[in-house]
Amino acid sequence: MSDQPTIALNDGRDIPQFGLGVFQMPPADTEPLVAAAIRLGYRSVDTAAYYRNEAEVGAAVRASGKPVFVTTKLWMADMGFDTALAALDRSLANLGTESVDLYLIHWPVPSRDLYVESWKALIRARDEGKAKSIGVSNFAIPHLERIIGETGVVPAVNQVELNPGFQQRELRAFHAAHGIATESWAPLGRGRLLDDAAIARIAARHGRTPAQVLTRWHIEKGLIVFPKTSSEARLRENLGALDFRLDAEDMAAIDALDSPDGRHGPDPMSM
């Protein structure tokens, strides 16, 4: 399954549209599960300094001998120019590599007002070759406008909470207008959408699981998606989202699940 769809980034690079997220994955479980994912054909892994499993991700990637797109993130405690650069060096040491494919600011934390300086550090890291692509995570439109306005550099990616119950349409429109790729975290609505009646009907009609239908919705929308899992069986199940299509009626039914109260994670304006 190495022939997976990719998304073109605004810096000329491509990112696999589908991958594995390792948030809340215990370090002891991370290396074998990432290794299994790579054997099955996964070619993108999303980790973060905050997840405390970068070393295990790096070990699995190196042992595989396969080209794997690795994302990691700057935690809020390390924001600032010099501290961000030092944090990236620690992440690279953990990963066992001289550069990372994508480095993101994990949260803007506007109350600390360090996200612009942190963004300048990421620009430096990209220019020095330590981060091949740079982006942000959980940034709202005002945060994006500010870093773009003050540096002239547009993030390649913004990774945000996004699923059929919380579709972030205004933010996605901003991304599209500025060439920012959208990555979805909590793509299954933290499991709440798996029991939705509309999703169940679509899954039954296609002979698929609700998780595959939800993941496919992200792919059809042109979003980057990396559902997390704790078992090889679910790794295989998630891969099944790549080999079928949803029709216009399916997409309309799923689009109708959007809710203004759909956010379940922290609000980036106050986190």
Secondary structure, DSSP 8 states (H G I E B T S, - for coil): -----EEE-TTS-EEESB-EE-TT--HHHHHHHHHHHHHHT--EEE--GGGT-HHHHHHHHHHHTS--EEEEEE-GGG-SHHHHHHHHHHHHHHHTSS-EEEEEES---TTT--HHHHHHHHHHHHHTTSEEEEEEES--HHHHHHHHHHH----SEEEEE-BTTB--HHHHHHHHHHT-EEEEESTTTTTGGGG-HHHHHHHHHHT--HHHHHHHHHHHTT-EE--B-SSHHHHHHHHGGGS----HHHHHHHHTT--TT---S--TTT-
